[in-house]
Amino acid sequence: MTRRMNRWIPPVLVAAGTALVFAGLAVAADDALKFMPRGGRELLIEVKAKCANCDDLVTLVTTRRSADDWQKYFTGKQSTVTGLSDAEKRKGALATFTEKQIRTLTAYLSINLPLARDQLPRDPARAQWEAVLPVDGRKLTLDRCMGCHSLATTILISGDLNGWGVIMRKSDHVNLGMNAQQLQELLHYLAINMPVPENEIPDEFKKGTGGY
Ligand code: HEC
């Protein structure tokens, strides 16, 4: 009996311990990754949260607009943020967002929306929108660009859309498992947000298996 208990308990404890370690790592990793510019998914949730009179999220994510039209749409709405300067007020619901964040957001929306009705959560009010919305360039970069070389290889470089397109079409990069829409999202995110200043990148993200 004792023997059987002994054989049973450890795996349970190990599993519980492992779950805790992973939960802890996830939080630590989130903090450590603050240097990565925010992506369109997070920015959409934030602009919606700070908007006094925008449409609901279901309406927003089922609407097709160009990047320019998304900017006009949000500029025509009001921010709930108080104490804004006149210049910030003119940005409407986009007040407090930087120029790069606005471009990242509007590119994300124009590339990834509209969502089909069957992609929407059943209970929009309680939905985890982060899990429903298409992955953004930040997430794609973190998920797909650290397997062969350090993240720094990617985020210390600046380039326009075309330049990033050339890099991503190189043979080393053609099998990264992204569909056409994700590739466009990635290219726009990188073109707008890179480079990250080197002194903001923690050393752990400069090391990579490729030794770059
Ligand atoms: C399957 C392995 C692999 C993955 C995953 C990968 N890369 Fe690379 N990448 C390489 C190799 C190999 C090189 C080095 C080529 C060289 O030395 O010229 C490279 C070089 C680069 C460079 C340096 C510029 C250049 O053209 O040499 C950039 C920028 C880059 N990768 C970006 C990315 C981005 C962005 C992602 C994620 C979307 C990514 N890489 C994911 C293999 C990979």
Residues whose N, C-alpha, C, O or C-beta is under 5 A from the ligand:
A	BS01	HEC	R144 C145 G147 C148 T153 T154 I157 I167 D172
